[in-house]
Amino acid sequence: MNEIIVAVVGPASAIGGTILGVVVQHQLTRRHSKASRLHDSRIALYADVYTDLHITSRWVDTITHDDRDYSGTRPDRAAIGGRMLLLGSPAAQRAWQEYEDSEHDVWFYIREEGIGFNGPDERIDPTHPVIVRLRDAVAGMHEAVRADLA
């Protein structure tokens, strides 16, 4: 009787171990694949964020002291915001919100002051608090992205 038990238990253990190994390997592969997809999605998101930051930085240079053209095609801000909520780290989400809020404040200041940028006298002082806040927000967003991808 013991021989029968040994004869059945031995192969059954080998088969069970093989099946368990395949299941564990499959789970590990799925986790790695999911992490890889998340990383790739974050790279695409942050590429759009960097494009937007670059255009904003050029725009700030234009409205503060320079007559350079700041044209460029901005990525869709609403899409970036949605993707940021899904994919961004909490630090990147906070930095994105600060960046959007600070740019909004610059636009509000421009409208309230009636600045038309028709000449050098219609520029915003580069040390004005709304400009300093926006530049700090751009730097903060860069820092959050670098930390998230490190």
C-alpha positions as protocol buffer text, in pm:
chain_id: "A"
residue {
  index: 1
  type: MET
  ca { x: 0 y: 0 z: 0 }
}
residue {
  index: 2
  type: ASN
  ca { x: 286 y: 241 z: 86 }
}
residue {
  index: 3
  type: GLU
  ca { x: 440 y: 173 z: -253 }
}
residue {
  index: 4
  type: ILE
  ca { x: 115 y: 277 z: -424 }
}
residue {
  index: 5
  type: ILE
  ca { x: 96 y: 597 z: -222 }
}
residue {
  index: 6
  type: VAL
  ca { x: 458 y: 678 z: -302 }
}
residue {
  index: 7
  type: ALA
  ca { x: 399 y: 590 z: -669 }
}
residue {
  index: 8
  type: VAL
  ca { x: 100 y: 828 z: -687 }
}
residue {
  index: 9
  type: VAL
  ca { x: 223 y: 1109 z: -461 }
}
residue {
  index: 10
  type: GLY
  ca { x: 564 y: 1143 z: -631 }
}
residue {
  index: 11
  type: PRO
  ca { x: 439 y: 1211 z: -986 }
}
residue {
  index: 12
  type: ALA
  ca { x: 143 y: 1414 z: -854 }
}
residue {
  index: 13
  type: SER
  ca { x: 386 y: 1639 z: -662 }
}
residue {
  index: 14
  type: ALA
  ca { x: 600 y: 1680 z: -972 }
}
residue {
  index: 15
  type: ILE
  ca { x: 299 y: 1772 z: -1184 }
}
residue {
  index: 16
  type: GLY
  ca { x: 167 y: 2007 z: -914 }
}
residue {
  index: 17
  type: GLY
  ca { x: 506 y: 2176 z: -884 }
}
residue {
  index: 18
  type: THR
  ca { x: 523 y: 2223 z: -1260 }
}
residue {
  index: 19
  type: ILE
  ca { x: 173 y: 2372 z: -1273 }
}
residue {
  index: 20
  type: LEU
  ca { x: 248 y: 2600 z: -978 }
}
residue {
  index: 21
  type: GLY
  ca { x: 570 y: 2714 z: -1147 }
}
residue {
  index: 22
  type: VAL
  ca { x: 385 y: 2796 z: -1469 }
}
residue {
  index: 23
  type: VAL
  ca { x: 116 y: 2990 z: -1280 }
}
residue {
  index: 24
  type: VAL
  ca { x: 372 y: 3189 z: -1080 }
}
residue {
  index: 25
  type: GLN
  ca { x: 575 y: 3264 z: -1394 }
}
residue {
  index: 26
  type: HIS
  ca { x: 259 y: 3378 z: -1574 }
}
residue {
  index: 27
  type: GLN
  ca { x: 171 y: 3613 z: -1286 }
}
residue {
  index: 28
  type: LEU
  ca { x: 521 y: 3759 z: -1280 }
}
residue {
  index: 29
  type: THR
  ca { x: 513 y: 3812 z: -1657 }
}
residue {
  index: 30
  type: ARG
  ca { x: 174 y: 3987 z: -1632 }
}
residue {
  index: 31
  type: ARG
  ca { x: 302 y: 4218 z: -1357 }
}
residue {
  index: 32
  type: HIS
  ca { x: 613 y: 4305 z: -1555 }
}
residue {
  index: 33
  type: SER
  ca { x: 406 y: 4368 z: -1868 }
}
residue {
  index: 34
  type: LYS
  ca { x: 166 y: 4592 z: -1676 }
}
residue {
  index: 35
  type: ALA
  ca { x: 454 y: 4788 z: -1523 }
}
residue {
  index: 36
  type: SER
  ca { x: 613 y: 4823 z: -1866 }
}
residue {
  index: 37
  type: ARG
  ca { x: 287 y: 4954 z: -2019 }
}
residue {
  index: 38
  type: LEU
  ca { x: 247 y: 5203 z: -1732 }
}
residue {
  index: 39
  type: HIS
  ca { x: 605 y: 5325 z: -1777 }
}
residue {
  index: 40
  type: ASP
  ca { x: 554 y: 5366 z: -2154 }
}
residue {
  index: 41
  type: SER
  ca { x: 227 y: 5554 z: -2096 }
}
residue {
  index: 42
  type: ARG
  ca { x: 398 y: 5785 z: -1847 }
}
residue {
  index: 43
  type: ILE
  ca { x: 678 y: 5854 z: -2095 }
}
residue {
  index: 44
  type: ALA
  ca { x: 421 y: 5958 z: -2358 }
}
residue {
  index: 45
  type: LEU
  ca { x: 236 y: 6173 z: -2103 }
}
residue {
  index: 46
  type: TYR
  ca { x: 551 y: 6345 z: -1982 }
}
residue {
  index: 47
  type: ALA
  ca { x: 667 y: 6408 z: -2340 }
}
residue {
  index: 48
  type: ASP
  ca { x: 345 y: 6604 z: -2393 }
}
residue {
  index: 49
  type: VAL
  ca { x: 396 y: 6781 z: -2060 }
}
residue {
  index: 50
  type: TYR
  ca { x: 751 y: 6883 z: -2158 }
}
residue {
  index: 51
  type: THR
  ca { x: 624 y: 7015 z: -2493 }
}
residue {
  index: 52
  type: ASP
  ca { x: 367 y: 7227 z: -2311 }
}
residue {
  index: 53
  type: LEU
  ca { x: 626 y: 7350 z: -2059 }
}
residue {
  index: 54
  type: HIS
  ca { x: 862 y: 7451 z: -2339 }
}
residue {
  index: 55
  type: ILE
  ca { x: 596 y: 7652 z: -2521 }
}
residue {
  index: 56
  type: THR
  ca { x: 494 y: 7819 z: -2196 }
}
residue {
  index: 57
  type: SER
  ca { x: 854 y: 7912 z: -2118 }
}
residue {
  index: 58
  type: ARG
  ca { x: 892 y: 8071 z: -2462 }
}
residue {
  index: 59
  type: TRP
  ca { x: 563 y: 8257 z: -2412 }
}
residue {
  index: 60
  type: VAL
  ca { x: 682 y: 8392 z: -2075 }
}
residue {
  index: 61
  type: ASP
  ca { x: 1003 y: 8515 z: -2238 }
}
residue {
  index: 62
  type: THR
  ca { x: 794 y: 8692 z: -2501 }
}
residue {
  index: 63
  type: ILE
  ca { x: 557 y: 8865 z: -2258 }
}
residue {
  index: 64
  type: THR
  ca { x: 832 y: 8974 z: -2021 }
}
residue {
  index: 65
  type: HIS
  ca { x: 1112 y: 9110 z: -2235 }
}
residue {
  index: 66
  type: ASP
  ca { x: 1151 y: 8957 z: -2573 }
}
residue {
  index: 67
  type: ASP
  ca { x: 975 y: 8994 z: -2906 }
}
residue {
  index: 68
  type: ARG
  ca { x: 1049 y: 8638 z: -3015 }
}
residue {
  index: 69
  type: ASP
  ca { x: 771 y: 8432 z: -3162 }
}
residue {
  index: 70
  type: TYR
  ca { x: 646 y: 8176 z: -2914 }
}
residue {
  index: 71
  type: SER
  ca { x: 434 y: 7986 z: -3163 }
}
residue {
  index: 72
  type: GLY
  ca { x: 405 y: 7615 z: -3142 }
}
residue {
  index: 73
  type: THR
  ca { x: 136 y: 7357 z: -3122 }
}
residue {
  index: 74
  type: ARG
  ca { x: 41 y: 7281 z: -2766 }
}
residue {
  index: 75
  type: PRO
  ca { x: -71 y: 6934 z: -2678 }
}
residue {
  index: 76
  type: ASP
  ca { x: -433 y: 6911 z: -2568 }
}
residue {
  index: 77
  type: ARG
  ca { x: -430 y: 7039 z: -2208 }
}
residue {
  index: 78
  type: ALA
  ca { x: -753 y: 6862 z: -2114 }
}
residue {
  index: 79
  type: ALA
  ca { x: -611 y: 6532 z: -2239 }
}
residue {
  index: 80
  type: ILE
  ca { x: -290 y: 6589 z: -2045 }
}
residue {
  index: 81
  type: GLY
  ca { x: -490 y: 6667 z: -1731 }
}
residue {
  index: 82
  type: GLY
  ca { x: -696 y: 6350 z: -1766 }
}
residue {
  index: 83
  type: ARG
  ca { x: -393 y: 6135 z: -1833 }
}
residue {
  index: 84
  type: MET
  ca { x: -214 y: 6301 z: -1542 }
}
residue {
  index: 85
  type: LEU
  ca { x: -496 y: 6194 z: -1308 }
}
residue {
  index: 86
  type: LEU
  ca { x: -471 y: 5836 z: -1433 }
}
residue {
  index: 87
  type: LEU
  ca { x: -97 y: 5794 z: -1473 }
}
residue {
  index: 88
  type: GLY
  ca { x: 90 y: 6065 z: -1285 }
}
residue {
  index: 89
  type: SER
  ca { x: 235 y: 6025 z: -942 }
}
residue {
  index: 90
  type: PRO
  ca { x: 74 y: 6235 z: -668 }
}
residue {
  index: 91
  type: ALA
  ca { x: 372 y: 6475 z: -682 }
}
residue {
  index: 92
  type: ALA
  ca { x: 337 y: 6513 z: -1060 }
}
residue {
  index: 93
  type: GLN
  ca { x: -39 y: 6570 z: -1023 }
}
residue {
  index: 94
  type: ARG
  ca { x: 19 y: 6846 z: -767 }
}
residue {
  index: 95
  type: ALA
  ca { x: 288 y: 7004 z: -984 }
}
residue {
  index: 96
  type: TRP
  ca { x: 59 y: 6995 z: -1289 }
}
residue {
  index: 97
  type: GLN
  ca { x: -221 y: 7163 z: -1093 }
}
residue {
  index: 98
  type: GLU
  ca { x: 14 y: 7435 z: -967 }
}
residue {
  index: 99
  type: TYR
  ca { x: 142 y: 7487 z: -1321 }
}
residue {
  index: 100
  type: GLU
  ca { x: -210 y: 7525 z: -1463 }
}
residue {
  index: 101
  type: ASP
  ca { x: -320 y: 7753 z: -1176 }
}
residue {
  index: 102
  type: SER
  ca { x: -16 y: 7977 z: -1211 }
}
residue {
  index: 103
  type: GLU
  ca { x: -59 y: 8014 z: -1586 }
}
residue {
  index: 104
  type: HIS
  ca { x: -425 y: 8100 z: -1530 }
}
residue {
  index: 105
  type: ASP
  ca { x: -315 y: 8373 z: -1288 }
}
residue {
  index: 106
  type: VAL
  ca { x: -86 y: 8523 z: -1554 }
}
residue {
  index: 107
  type: TRP
  ca { x: -372 y: 8532 z: -1805 }
}
residue {
  index: 108
  type: PHE
  ca { x: -599 y: 8688 z: -1541 }
}
residue {
  index: 109
  type: TYR
  ca { x: -337 y: 8954 z: -1469 }
}
residue {
  index: 110
  type: ILE
  ca { x: -302 y: 9031 z: -1842 }
}
residue {
  index: 111
  type: ARG
  ca { x: -678 y: 9075 z: -1880 }
}
residue {
  index: 112
  type: GLU
  ca { x: -715 y: 9280 z: -1562 }
}
residue {
  index: 113
  type: GLU
  ca { x: -429 y: 9513 z: -1653 }
}
residue {
  index: 114
  type: GLY
  ca { x: -537 y: 9540 z: -2018 }
}
residue {
  index: 115
  type: ILE
  ca { x: -191 y: 9450 z: -2143 }
}
residue {
  index: 116
  type: GLY
  ca { x: -189 y: 9422 z: -2522 }
}
residue {
  index: 117
  type: PHE
  ca { x: 183 y: 9363 z: -2585 }
}
residue {
  index: 118
  type: ASN
  ca { x: 184 y: 9624 z: -2862 }
}
residue {
  index: 119
  type: GLY
  ca { x: 523 y: 9759 z: -2769 }
}
residue {
  index: 120
  type: PRO
  ca { x: 815 y: 9725 z: -2531 }
}
residue {
  index: 121
  type: ASP
  ca { x: 632 y: 9931 z: -2270 }
}
residue {
  index: 122
  type: GLU
  ca { x: 355 y: 9671 z: -2263 }
}
residue {
  index: 123
  type: ARG
  ca { x: 561 y: 9390 z: -2120 }
}
residue {
  index: 124
  type: ILE
  ca { x: 523 y: 9231 z: -1779 }
}
residue {
  index: 125
  type: ASP
  ca { x: 810 y: 9282 z: -1539 }
}
residue {
  index: 126
  type: PRO
  ca { x: 998 y: 8946 z: -1521 }
}
residue {
  index: 127
  type: THR
  ca { x: 1009 y: 8982 z: -1141 }
}
residue {
  index: 128
  type: HIS
  ca { x: 632 y: 9028 z: -1109 }
}
residue {
  index: 129
  type: PRO
  ca { x: 490 y: 8768 z: -865 }
}
residue {
  index: 130
  type: VAL
  ca { x: 264 y: 8603 z: -1127 }
}
residue {
  index: 131
  type: ILE
  ca { x: 563 y: 8550 z: -1357 }
}
residue {
  index: 132
  type: VAL
  ca { x: 787 y: 8425 z: -1077 }
}
residue {
  index: 133
  type: ARG
  ca { x: 514 y: 8182 z: -968 }
}
residue {
  index: 134
  type: LEU
  ca { x: 470 y: 8050 z: -1322 }
}
residue {
  index: 135
  type: ARG
  ca { x: 844 y: 8002 z: -1372 }
}
residue {
  index: 136
  type: ASP
  ca { x: 864 y: 7824 z: -1037 }
}
residue {
  index: 137
  type: ALA
  ca { x: 571 y: 7603 z: -1140 }
}
residue {
  index: 138
  type: VAL
  ca { x: 745 y: 7512 z: -1466 }
}
residue {
  index: 139
  type: ALA
  ca { x: 1059 y: 7420 z: -1271 }
}
residue {
  index: 140
  type: GLY
  ca { x: 850 y: 7224 z: -1020 }
}
residue {
  index: 141
  type: MET
  ca { x: 682 y: 7029 z: -1299 }
}
residue {
  index: 142
  type: HIS
  ca { x: 1021 y: 6944 z: -1451 }
}
residue {
  index: 143
  type: GLU
  ca { x: 1140 y: 6824 z: -1110 }
}
residue {
  index: 144
  type: ALA
  ca { x: 829 y: 6612 z: -1049 }
}
residue {
  index: 145
  type: VAL
  ca { x: 861 y: 6444 z: -1390 }
}
residue {
  index: 146
  type: ARG
  ca { x: 1231 y: 6368 z: -1338 }
}
residue {
  index: 147
  type: ALA
  ca { x: 1157 y: 6220 z: -995 }
}
residue {
  index: 148
  type: ASP
  ca { x: 870 y: 6014 z: -1133 }
}
residue {
  index: 149
  type: LEU
  ca { x: 1085 y: 5864 z: -1408 }
}
residue {
  index: 150
  type: ALA
  ca { x: 1392 y: 5802 z: -1191 }
}
